[in-house]
């Protein structure tokens, strides 16, 4: 018994001695760890990490003075950086900060991005398996909630970004934390615009939750960094965020996200020609990450100015990087949709009053490794739709006489009178059937059968865009092209395309005009050459004849040049003859026309015997003496910069 007591006393003394030695040498140990960690970072990332002083204050507070992280440029510098750790967690070798104090620090976002891109390129061949990806995500989520629930004391922390055309900065002037509640004041600099916001919220370590509200007393708060990254200037009045993790483990992460933004303003040509104002928008999402799958539950909702819809998303990296997107509006009144349209978009429809209800669902499946297998399944059910009164623009003008303002590259050219009494106008019965069917076959084979949209065309266009990783094709029907020409501009942005879709649906489903009328107007207003608009001018310009006298080869030629009318001369060789790829295209289109009964077998045989076209009008003077293929690819299509994206 005496020996046991003696052994316990000796053991206790040794433990006290070891703890004392560790305490006395803690700074030496920490400096050694810092030095080794800096060396590993240098070897792995090429970053130099230095500090003028590395020391431990008390039992559990690590302090770094003049911390500096440098690549070729400075990524981070901090005059003072202190981390207070939980002693119990230290015993278990867990780094879980209780308190973080940062004073006068700057983080250079542009340098961070450059360094991250370089590291990504260096490690691009080091393919990580899904297990390691899940673990990284798990540790990232755990770290986020661990840091979000720590006590932060911040004085003047700057996040900066600058390039040759832009400078932005976010400054956390002060951040204080007490009893799970935090408050902060931020200065936001977006170029030459500055604003101040207040951030308040709560965190809960037990619930793995974070709630934050960002407000400003100014008319609007500017969001930095959106201009260089998104090409859009943005501002807001209030932001709310509620995020909590309901399940966190390496093989399964489940998050609930509720967010909203009030008075969101977006100003950028990629979205619309005018600033877009959204009174309110928000999301309520259930997010799940499990091995080989990232999912936003299909019962998640997004809202826009009070209009709500269910939205779902799923990404499966194996075996073929499959993406699935779903949308379901449920049953709503048509008017609620029009009332929710943001200001700055859909300007032609402002003030429109309609009757009826609708429900819409959409499912899109995309195997990214094989986009040609893409599937789209839309389903629109409309009941009792009709227009009570039009808004800014009377869409019924399509059925009447009107003056069309013609533009090229958004530059006004001249007025075109859509009026049978106009000398430049040709009614449908004055236009060769060859031309009518050649245009329909080339531009929109299902024109007389669809209600404004071609699912096959949209599917094909989406597959091309995914394959080429850009907006190469638009999949527009003749109705959509007509709407774009008559009511909209030629800008290629999200807002114009969305308005085009909505006006097209109204045009086709409210009896605004018959198919024949839409085709007639379309053929009379589209550009067909240098300052040549409409089929009557085109017939005269190229062939010196009336549109009723056009032959099949001439009709096929005019249909062929619709997407690229100003480049027609590149289709001819030095002797003024059509190049082979053009005549091959003629035969391809003519074969479709034959199969659909638009032309006779004799018409097709005559074309096969002599598919050439001779320009006899003023256009012949523009043919180049030496034609060039510099703007044409091997398949007879103009190079990417010449293609039209509808």
C-alpha positions in Angstrom: 0.0 0.0 0.0 2.9 2.3 0.9 4.6 1.6 -2.4 1.4 2.4 -4.3 1.0 5.8 -2.6 4.7 6.5 -3.2 4.3 5.6 -6.9 1.2 7.9 -7.2 3.2 10.8 -5.6 6.1 10.3 -8.0 3.7 10.1 -11.0 1.9 13.2 -9.9 5.2 15.0 -9.4 6.4 13.9 -12.9 3.1 15.1 -14.5 3.4 18.4 -12.8 7.1 18.6 -13.9 6.1 17.7 -17.5 3.3 20.3 -17.5 5.6 22.9 -16.0 8.3 22.2 -18.6 5.7 22.3 -21.4 4.4 25.6 -20.0 7.8 27.1 -19.7 8.9 26.0 -23.2 5.5 26.6 -24.8 6.8 29.5 -26.9 9.7 27.5 -28.2 7.4 24.6 -29.1 4.9 26.9 -30.8 7.6 28.6 -32.8 8.9 25.2 -33.9 5.4 24.1 -35.0 4.9 27.4 -36.8 8.2 27.0 -38.6 7.4 23.5 -39.7 3.9 24.4 -40.8 5.3 27.4 -42.8 7.8 25.1 -44.5 5.0 22.6 -45.5 2.9 25.5 -46.9 5.9 26.7 -48.8 6.5 23.3 -50.3 2.9 22.6 -51.1 1.5 25.9 -52.2 4.6 28.1 -52.8 3.5 30.5 -50.2 5.8 32.3 -47.7 4.3 32.7 -44.2 6.2 34.9 -41.7 5.5 36.6 -38.4 7.6 39.0 -36.4 6.5 37.3 -33.2 4.9 33.9 -32.4 4.0 33.3 -28.8 1.5 31.8 -26.4 -0.2 34.1 -23.9 -1.4 32.3 -20.8 -2.4 28.7 -21.2 -4.4 28.7 -24.4 -4.0 31.9 -26.4 -1.8 32.0 -29.5 -0.7 35.4 -30.7 1.0 36.3 -34.0 2.4 39.7 -34.6 2.8 41.2 -38.2 1.6 38.0 -39.8 2.4 38.0 -43.5 1.4 35.5 -46.3 3.1 36.1 -49.6 3.1 34.5 -53.0 4.5 36.8 -55.7 2.3 39.4 -54.1 0.9 39.8 -50.6 -2.2 37.6 -49.9 -2.7 38.5 -46.3 -1.1 40.8 -43.7 -2.3 41.4 -40.1 -0.7 43.5 -37.5 -2.2 41.4 -34.7 -3.8 37.9 -34.8 -4.9 36.1 -31.6 -6.6 32.8 -31.2 -8.0 31.6 -27.9 -8.4 27.8 -27.8 -10.4 25.5 -25.5 -7.8 23.8 -23.2 -9.9 20.6 -23.1 -9.9 20.4 -26.9 -6.2 20.9 -26.9 -5.7 17.9 -24.8 -7.8 15.9 -27.4 -5.6 17.5 -30.1 -8.6 19.4 -31.5 -8.2 23.0 -32.8 -11.6 24.6 -32.1 -11.3 28.4 -31.6 -13.2 29.9 -28.7 -12.2 33.5 -29.6 -10.5 35.1 -32.6 -9.1 38.7 -32.4 -7.9 40.4 -35.6 -6.6 43.9 -35.8 -5.7 45.9 -38.8 -5.5 43.1 -41.4 -5.8 43.1 -45.2 -6.8 40.2 -47.4 -6.1 40.7 -51.2 -8.8 38.7 -53.0 -7.3 39.2 -56.5 -4.0 37.7 -55.3 -5.8 34.8 -53.6 -7.7 34.0 -56.8 -4.5 34.0 -58.8 -2.8 31.7 -56.3 -5.8 29.4 -56.1 -5.9 29.1 -59.9 -2.2 28.3 -60.1 -2.6 25.6 -57.4 -5.6 24.2 -59.3 -3.5 23.9 -62.5 -0.6 22.3 -60.6 -2.9 19.7 -59.0 -5.2 19.1 -62.0 -3.8 15.7 -62.6 -4.1 14.6 -59.0 -7.7 13.3 -59.2 -9.3 13.0 -55.8 -11.8 10.2 -55.2 -15.3 10.9 -54.0 -14.5 9.7 -50.5 -11.9 12.4 -50.1 -14.2 15.0 -51.6 -16.9 14.1 -49.1 -14.4 14.4 -46.2 -13.2 17.8 -47.4 -16.8 19.0 -47.6 -17.4 17.6 -44.1 -14.4 19.3 -42.6 -15.3 22.6 -44.5 -18.9 22.6 -43.0 -17.6 21.7 -39.5 -15.0 24.5 -39.8 -17.6 27.0 -40.9 -19.9 26.4 -38.0 -16.9 26.1 -35.7 -15.7 29.6 -36.7 -19.2 31.1 -37.0 -19.8 30.2 -33.3 -16.5 31.5 -32.1 -16.2 34.9 -30.5 -14.8 37.4 -33.0 -13.3 40.7 -32.1 -12.3 42.5 -35.2 -10.9 46.0 -35.8 -10.4 47.1 -39.4 -10.2 43.9 -41.4 -10.1 44.8 -45.2 -10.9 42.5 -48.1 -9.6 44.2 -51.3 -9.8 43.4 -55.0 -8.3 45.4 -57.9 -7.5 45.0 -61.6 -6.8 47.4 -64.4 -10.5 48.6 -64.6 -11.9 48.1 -61.1 -11.1 48.6 -57.4 -13.3 47.3 -54.6 -13.1 46.8 -50.9 -15.0 45.5 -47.9 -13.9 46.8 -44.5 -15.1 45.2 -41.2 -14.6 48.3 -39.1 -15.7 46.5 -35.9 -17.1 43.1 -35.1 -18.2 42.3 -31.5 -19.7 39.1 -30.0 -21.6 38.6 -26.8 -23.8 35.7 -25.5 -24.2 34.1 -29.0 -25.1 37.5 -30.5 -22.9 39.4 -32.8 -23.0 42.9 -34.4 -20.7 44.5 -36.9 -20.3 47.6 -39.0 -19.0 47.3 -42.6 -18.0 49.8 -45.2 -18.6 48.6 -48.8 -16.6 50.3 -51.6 -17.7 49.3 -55.1 -15.5 51.3 -57.5 -16.2 54.9 -56.7 -19.4 54.1 -54.8 -19.4 53.7 -51.0 -22.0 52.6 -48.4 -22.2 51.4 -44.8 -24.1 48.4 -43.5 -24.9 46.9 -40.1 -24.7 43.2 -39.6 -26.5 41.6 -36.6 -27.2 38.0 -35.8 -27.0 35.0 -33.6 -25.0 31.7 -33.6 -25.6 28.4 -31.9 -22.9 25.8 -31.5 -25.4 23.3 -30.2 -27.7 23.7 -33.2 -25.0 24.4 -35.8 -26.9 27.4 -36.8 -26.2 31.0 -38.0 -28.7 33.8 -38.5 -27.7 37.2 -39.9 -29.4 40.4 -41.1 -27.6 43.0 -43.2 -29.2 46.4 -43.3 -28.4 50.0 -44.3 -29.8 53.3 -43.4 -28.8 54.7 -46.8 -31.1 54.4 -49.8 -29.1 51.4 -51.0 -26.0 49.4 -50.1 -23.6 48.5 -52.9 -22.2 45.0 -53.3 -18.5 45.0 -54.1 -16.8 42.7 -56.5 -19.8 41.8 -58.7 -18.6 44.0 -61.6 -15.3 42.1 -62.3 -16.7 38.7 -61.6 -20.3 38.9 -63.0 -20.2 42.0 -65.2 -23.1 43.4 -63.1 -23.4 46.3 -60.6 -25.6 45.3 -57.6 -27.1 46.9 -54.6 -29.7 46.1 -51.9 -31.6 47.5 -48.9 -31.7 44.4 -46.7 -30.4 40.8 -46.7 -31.5 38.0 -44.3 -29.8 34.7 -43.9 -30.7 31.7 -41.8 -28.5 28.6 -42.1 -28.4 25.5 -40.0 -27.0 22.0 -40.3 -29.5 19.3 -39.3 -27.0 16.5 -40.0 -23.2 16.6 -40.2 -21.0 13.5 -40.6 -18.5 12.5 -43.2 -21.0 10.5 -45.3 -24.0 12.8 -45.0 -24.5 16.6 -44.7 -27.9 18.2 -44.5 -28.4 21.9 -44.5 -31.5 24.2 -44.3 -31.1 27.6 -45.9 -33.6 30.4 -45.7 -32.6 33.7 -47.3 -34.2 36.9 -48.7 -33.1 40.2 -50.3 -35.1 43.4 -50.4 -34.8 46.1 -53.0 -32.2 44.2 -55.1 -30.9 46.3 -58.1 -28.9 44.6 -60.9 -27.3 46.8 -63.5 -25.5 45.0 -66.3 -25.8 44.5 -70.1 -25.6 40.7 -69.5 -29.0 40.9 -67.8 -30.8 43.8 -69.5 -30.3 47.1 -71.2 -31.8 48.9 -68.2 -31.3 48.4 -64.4 -33.4 45.7 -63.1 -35.2 46.3 -59.7 -36.5 43.3 -57.7 -38.6 44.4 -54.7 -38.1 41.1 -52.9 -36.7 37.7 -53.7 -35.8 34.7 -51.5 -35.1 31.0 -51.2 -36.0 28.2 -48.7 -33.8 25.3 -49.6 -33.1 21.9 -48.2 -29.6 20.8 -49.3 -28.1 17.4 -49.0 -24.6 16.1 -49.8 -24.1 12.3 -49.7 -21.5 10.1 -51.5 -21.8 10.6 -55.3 -24.7 13.1 -55.0 -25.4 16.7 -54.3 -29.1 17.5 -54.0 -31.3 20.5 -53.5 -34.6 19.0 -52.6 -37.4 19.4 -55.2 -39.7 20.8 -52.5 -37.3 23.7 -52.0 -38.8 27.1 -53.0 -37.6 30.3 -54.6 -39.7 33.5 -54.7 -39.7 36.6 -56.9 -41.8 39.6 -55.9 -44.2 37.2 -54.1 -44.4 34.6 -56.8 -43.2 31.2 -55.5 -42.2 28.1 -57.3 -40.6 24.8 -56.3 -37.1 24.2 -57.5 -34.9 21.1 -57.4 -31.4 20.3 -58.4 -29.2 17.1 -58.4 -25.7 16.5 -59.4 -24.2 13.0 -59.6 -20.5 13.0 -60.6 -20.5 9.3 -61.4 -20.7 7.7 -63.8 -21.2 10.5 -66.3 -21.5 13.8 -64.4 -25.3 13.9 -64.6 -27.2 17.0 -63.7 -31.0 17.1 -63.1 -33.1 20.2 -62.7 -36.8 20.4 -61.8 -39.2 23.3 -61.5 -42.9 23.2 -60.5 -45.0 26.3 -60.1 -48.2 24.6 -58.9 -51.5 26.4 -60.0 -51.3 30.2 -60.0 -53.2 33.0 -61.7 -51.6 34.4 -64.8 -51.9 37.8 -63.3 -49.8 36.9 -60.3 -47.0 36.0 -62.7 -47.2 39.3 -64.6 -47.4 41.3 -61.4 -44.2 39.6 -60.2 -42.1 40.6 -63.2 -39.2 42.8 -62.1 -39.0 46.5 -63.1 -36.5 47.0 -65.9 -37.4 43.7 -67.5 -40.5 42.9 -69.7 -41.1 46.6 -70.4 -43.5 45.8 -73.2 -45.7 43.9 -70.7 -45.8 46.5 -67.9 -49.4 47.1 -66.9 -50.9 44.1 -68.9 -54.1 42.7 -67.4 -55.0 39.0 -68.1 -57.4 36.4 -67.0 -56.9 32.7 -66.3 -54.7 30.2 -64.3 -51.8 28.0 -65.2 -49.4 25.4 -63.8 -46.0 24.7 -65.2 -43.5 22.0 -64.6 -40.1 21.4 -66.1 -37.6 18.5 -65.9 -34.1 18.8 -67.5 -31.6 16.0 -67.4 -28.1 16.6 -68.7 -25.2 14.0 -68.9 -22.4 16.5 -69.1 -20.1 14.0 -70.7 -22.6 13.4 -73.4 -24.8 16.5 -73.8 -26.4 15.1 -77.0 -28.4 12.8 -74.7 -29.9 15.8 -72.9 -33.7 15.5 -72.1 -36.2 18.3 -71.6 -39.8 17.6 -70.4 -41.9 20.8 -70.0 -45.6 20.7 -69.2 -47.7 23.8 -69.2 -51.4 23.7 -68.4 -53.4 26.9 -69.0 -57.0 27.5 -68.2 -59.1 30.4 -69.4 -56.3 32.7 -70.5 -57.1 35.9 -72.4 -55.9 39.4 -72.4 -58.1 42.0 -70.7 -55.9 44.9 -71.7 -52.4 45.3 -73.0 -49.6 47.1 -71.1 -47.0 49.4 -72.6 -47.2 47.7 -76.0 -50.3 46.5 -77.9 -49.3 43.1 -79.1 -52.4 43.0 -81.3 -50.6 45.5 -83.6 -49.2 42.4 -85.4 -52.7 41.9 -87.0 -52.9 45.5 -88.2 -50.8 48.0 -90.1 -47.8 49.5 -88.3 -44.4 51.0 -88.8 -41.5 48.8 -87.9 -38.2 50.4 -86.9 -35.3 48.4 -88.3 -32.1 48.1 -86.4 -28.7 46.5 -87.2 -26.5 45.8 -84.1 -28.9 48.0 -82.1 -28.3 50.9 -84.4 -31.5 52.4 -86.0 -31.4 52.1 -89.8 -34.9 53.1 -91.1 -38.6 52.7 -90.9 -40.4 49.9 -92.7 -44.2 50.2 -93.3 -46.1 47.0 -92.6 -49.0 47.9 -94.9 -50.3 46.2 -98.0 -50.6 49.7 -99.6 -46.8 50.2 -99.3 -44.8 49.6 -102.5 -42.2 47.6 -100.6 -44.7 45.3 -99.0 -45.7 41.8 -100.3 -48.7 39.9 -99.0 -48.3 36.2 -98.6 -50.1 35.4 -101.9 -47.6 37.6 -103.7 -44.6 35.6 -102.4 -43.5 32.4 -104.1 -44.5 29.2 -102.3 -40.9 28.0 -102.9 -39.7 30.9 -100.8 -42.2 30.4 -98.0 -41.5 26.7 -97.6 -37.7 27.2 -98.0 -37.7 29.6 -95.2 -39.9 27.5 -93.0 -37.9 24.4 -93.7 -34.6 26.1 -93.0 -35.6 28.2 -90.0 -38.5 26.4 -88.3 -39.8 23.2 -89.8 -42.6 22.9 -87.3 -43.9 26.4 -87.7 -47.5 25.5 -88.6 -47.7 22.8 -85.9 -46.2 24.3 -82.7 -47.5 27.0 -80.4 -44.5 29.2 -80.5 -41.7 26.9 -79.4 -39.8 23.9 -80.8 -38.8 21.4 -78.2 -36.4 19.7 -80.6 -34.9 23.0 -81.5 -34.4 24.0 -77.8 -33.0 20.6 -76.9 -30.5 20.7 -79.8 -29.5 24.3 -79.0 -28.9 23.5 -75.3 -26.8 20.5 -76.2 -24.7 22.6 -78.5 -24.3 25.3 -75.9 -23.2 22.8 -73.3 -20.8 21.1 -75.7 -19.3 24.4 -76.8 -19.4 25.9 -73.3 -21.0 29.1 -74.5 -24.3 30.4 -76.0 -23.7 29.3 -79.5 -27.3 28.6 -80.6 -30.7 30.0 -79.4 -33.2 27.4 -80.8 -35.6 30.2 -81.8 -38.7 29.6 -83.9 -40.0 32.0 -86.6 -42.5 33.3 -84.0 -39.7 34.1 -81.6 -37.6 35.8 -84.3 -40.7 37.8 -85.3 -41.2 38.9 -81.7 -37.6 39.8 -81.3 -37.6 41.9 -84.4 -41.0 43.7 -83.8 -41.0 44.2 -80.1 -37.5 43.8 -78.7 -33.9 44.8 -79.4 -31.0 42.7 -80.7 -29.2 42.5 -77.4 -28.1 39.1 -76.4 -29.0 39.0 -72.7 -31.1 37.0 -70.2 -33.8 39.7 -69.9 -34.4 40.0 -73.6 -34.6 36.2 -74.1 -37.1 35.9 -71.1 -39.3 38.6 -72.5 -39.1 37.1 -76.0 -40.4 33.8 -74.6 -43.3 35.3 -72.7 -44.4 37.5 -75.6 -44.1 34.6 -77.9 -46.4 32.5 -75.7 -49.0 35.3 -75.6 -48.8 35.9 -79.3 -49.4 32.2 -80.1 -52.0 31.5 -77.4 -54.2 34.6 -77.4 -55.2 34.7 -81.0 -53.2 37.9 -81.7 -52.5 36.9 -85.3 -52.8 33.8 -87.5 -49.7 31.8 -88.5 -50.1 33.1 -92.1 -50.1 36.6 -90.8 -47.0 36.1 -88.6 -45.1 34.5 -91.5 -46.1 37.4 -93.8 -44.9 40.1 -91.4 -41.7 38.1 -90.8 -40.9 37.9 -94.5 -41.5 41.6 -94.9 -39.3 43.0 -92.1 -36.2 40.8 -91.7 -32.8 42.0 -92.9 -31.8 40.3 -96.2 -28.7 42.2 -97.2 -26.9 45.5 -96.9 -29.8 48.0 -96.2 -32.1 45.4 -97.7 -35.2 44.6 -95.7 -38.2 42.4 -96.6 -38.8 39.9 -99.4 -39.8 42.5 -102.0 -36.5 44.4 -101.7 -34.5 41.2 -101.5 -36.0 39.7 -104.7 -35.2 42.9 -106.5 -31.8 43.3 -105.0 -30.5 39.8 -105.8 -32.5 38.8 -108.8 -34.2 41.9 -110.2 -37.7 40.3 -110.0 -40.9 40.2 -107.9 -41.1 37.8 -105.0 -43.8 35.8 -106.8 -41.4 34.9 -109.6 -38.7 33.4 -107.4 -37.5 29.9 -108.5 -36.6 27.1 -106.2 -32.8 27.7 -106.3 -33.4 31.4 -105.7 -35.7 30.7 -102.8 -33.2 28.3 -101.2 -30.5 30.9 -101.6 -32.6 33.6 -99.9 -33.5 31.2 -97.1 -29.8 30.2 -96.6 -28.6 33.8 -96.1 -31.2 34.8 -93.5 -28.9 34.2 -90.5 -26.0 36.0 -92.2 -27.4 38.4 -94.9 -24.5 40.8 -95.0 -22.0 38.0 -95.8 -23.7 36.6 -98.9 -20.8 37.4 -101.2 -18.6 34.9 -99.4 -20.8 32.1 -100.7 -19.6 32.6 -104.3 -16.2 31.7 -105.9 -14.1 34.0 -108.0 -16.2 33.2 -111.1 -19.4 34.2 -109.3 -20.6 30.6 -108.8 -22.0 29.2 -105.6 -19.4 27.2 -103.6 -20.1 23.5 -103.3 -21.1 23.5 -99.7 -23.9 25.9 -100.5 -25.4 23.7 -103.2 -25.1 20.7 -100.9 -27.1 22.6 -98.3 -29.7 23.4 -101.0 -30.1 19.7 -101.8 -30.4 18.9 -98.1 -33.2 21.4 -97.5 -34.9 20.5 -100.8 -35.0 16.9 -99.8 -36.8 17.8 -96.6 -39.2 19.9 -98.7 -39.9 17.0 -101.0 -40.5 14.6 -98.1 -43.0 17.0 -96.7 -44.8 17.6 -99.9 -43.7 21.2 -100.3 -42.2 20.6 -103.8 -42.7 18.0 -106.5 -40.3 15.3 -107.5 -39.8 17.2 -110.8 -38.8 20.3 -108.8 -36.2 18.3 -106.9 -34.9 16.6 -110.1 -34.5 20.0 -111.8 -32.6 21.3 -108.8 -30.3 18.3 -108.7 -29.5 18.9 -112.4 -28.9 22.6 -112.0 -28.6 23.9 -108.4 -26.7 27.0 -109.3 -27.9 30.6 -108.7 -27.0 33.6 -110.7 -27.3 37.1 -109.2 -28.8 39.4 -111.7 -29.7 42.3 -109.5 -27.6 45.1 -107.8 -26.1 42.4 -105.5 -23.9 41.1 -108.3 -21.8 44.3 -108.0 -20.8 43.4 -104.5 -19.3 40.0 -105.3 -15.6 40.0 -104.5 -13.2 39.3 -107.4 -11.4 37.0 -105.0 -13.8 35.2 -102.6 -12.4 34.2 -99.3 -13.1 31.4 -96.9 -11.7 33.3 -93.9 -15.2 33.6 -92.4 -16.5 30.2 -93.3 -15.7 26.8 -91.7 -15.3 23.5 -93.4 -19.1 22.8 -93.1 -20.1 26.0 -94.8 -21.0 27.8 -91.6 -19.6 31.1 -90.7 -17.0 31.1 -88.0 -18.2 31.5 -84.4 -17.9 35.2 -84.4 -20.3 35.4 -87.4 -23.0 33.0 -86.1 -26.3 34.4 -85.0 -27.5 33.3 -81.6 -31.3 33.9 -81.5 
